[in-house]
Amino acid sequence: TATTEIYTLSLTTLFRSFSVFATPGDAIECARAICTRAERDLGITVRTGVHSGEVLSTGTDFVGMTVHIGARISKLARGGEVLVSHAVRDVAARSGSCFRPRGRHVLKGVPGESELFAVLDDCASERRR
């Protein structure tokens, strides 16, 4: 198995889905598009979680704690929300994305607390707060 540093996107709907991306911006952009299009085109609400870290590739799947954390984050997201870990926020903020703190959370199977952030559609509205 190979180990790779990637950004994970976990979607929570009726079915669970998982994808990998080279950058946090790509993962966030995809998550936002999925949330928007799922609601607009299908009338369904999805919750998305993005986390960064190493994953193991089995050749047909990705496994590891990073995948697990991404799934736990998506379970805490509100409908239509892109929720990210502190690690993703730190990198993505440098590329112009804006976030609102959603507090510290205990993620099942993950030691300690994890600080999570909601991705904002409009950075200007957050700056006025």
ZICORDA-V545019 format. One record per residue. N is the residue number from 1. RES is the residue in one letter. BURIAL is b if it has 24 or more other ideal C-beta (glycine too) atoms within 12 Angstrom, else e. Layout:
# ZICORDA-V545019
n=N res=RES burial=BURIAL
n=N res=RES burial=BURIAL
This chain:
# ZICORDA-V545019
n=1 res=T burial=e
n=2 res=A burial=e
n=3 res=T burial=e
n=4 res=T burial=e
n=5 res=E burial=e
n=6 res=I burial=b
n=7 res=Y burial=b
n=8 res=T burial=b
n=9 res=L burial=b
n=10 res=S burial=b
n=11 res=L burial=b
n=12 res=T burial=b
n=13 res=T burial=e
n=14 res=L burial=e
n=15 res=F burial=e
n=16 res=R burial=e
n=17 res=S burial=b
n=18 res=F burial=b
n=19 res=S burial=b
n=20 res=V burial=b
n=21 res=F burial=b
n=22 res=A burial=e
n=23 res=T burial=e
n=24 res=P burial=b
n=25 res=G burial=b
n=26 res=D burial=b
n=27 res=A burial=b
n=28 res=I burial=b
n=29 res=E burial=b
n=30 res=C burial=b
n=31 res=A burial=b
n=32 res=R burial=b
n=33 res=A burial=b
n=34 res=I burial=b
n=35 res=C burial=b
n=36 res=T burial=e
n=37 res=R burial=e
n=38 res=A burial=b
n=39 res=E burial=e
n=40 res=R burial=e
n=41 res=D burial=e
n=42 res=L burial=e
n=43 res=G burial=e
n=44 res=I burial=e
n=45 res=T burial=e
n=46 res=V burial=b
n=47 res=R burial=b
n=48 res=T burial=b
n=49 res=G burial=b
n=50 res=V burial=b
n=51 res=H burial=b
n=52 res=S burial=b
n=53 res=G burial=b
n=54 res=E burial=e
n=55 res=V burial=b
n=56 res=L burial=e
n=57 res=S burial=e
n=58 res=T burial=e
n=59 res=G burial=e
n=60 res=T burial=e
n=61 res=D burial=e
n=62 res=F burial=b
n=63 res=V burial=e
n=64 res=G burial=b
n=65 res=M burial=b
n=66 res=T burial=b
n=67 res=V burial=b
n=68 res=H burial=b
n=69 res=I burial=b
n=70 res=G burial=b
n=71 res=A burial=b
n=72 res=R burial=b
n=73 res=I burial=b
n=74 res=S burial=b
n=75 res=K burial=b
n=76 res=L burial=b
n=77 res=A burial=b
n=78 res=R burial=e
n=79 res=G burial=e
n=80 res=G burial=b
n=81 res=E burial=b
n=82 res=V burial=b
n=83 res=L burial=b
n=84 res=V burial=b
n=85 res=S burial=b
n=86 res=H burial=b
n=87 res=A burial=b
n=88 res=V burial=b
n=89 res=R burial=b
n=90 res=D burial=e
n=91 res=V burial=b
n=92 res=A burial=b
n=93 res=A burial=e
n=94 res=R burial=e
n=95 res=S burial=e
n=96 res=G burial=e
n=97 res=S burial=b
n=98 res=C burial=b
n=99 res=F burial=b
n=100 res=R burial=b
n=101 res=P burial=e
n=102 res=R burial=b
n=103 res=G burial=e
n=104 res=R burial=e
n=105 res=H burial=b
n=106 res=V burial=e
n=107 res=L burial=b
n=108 res=K burial=e
n=109 res=G burial=e
n=110 res=V burial=b
n=111 res=P burial=e
n=112 res=G burial=e
n=113 res=E burial=e
n=114 res=S burial=b
n=115 res=E burial=b
n=116 res=L burial=b
n=117 res=F burial=b
n=118 res=A burial=b
n=119 res=V burial=b
n=120 res=L burial=b
n=121 res=D burial=e
n=122 res=D burial=e
n=123 res=C burial=e
n=124 res=A burial=e
n=125 res=S burial=e
n=126 res=E burial=e
n=127 res=R burial=e
n=128 res=R burial=e
n=129 res=R burial=e
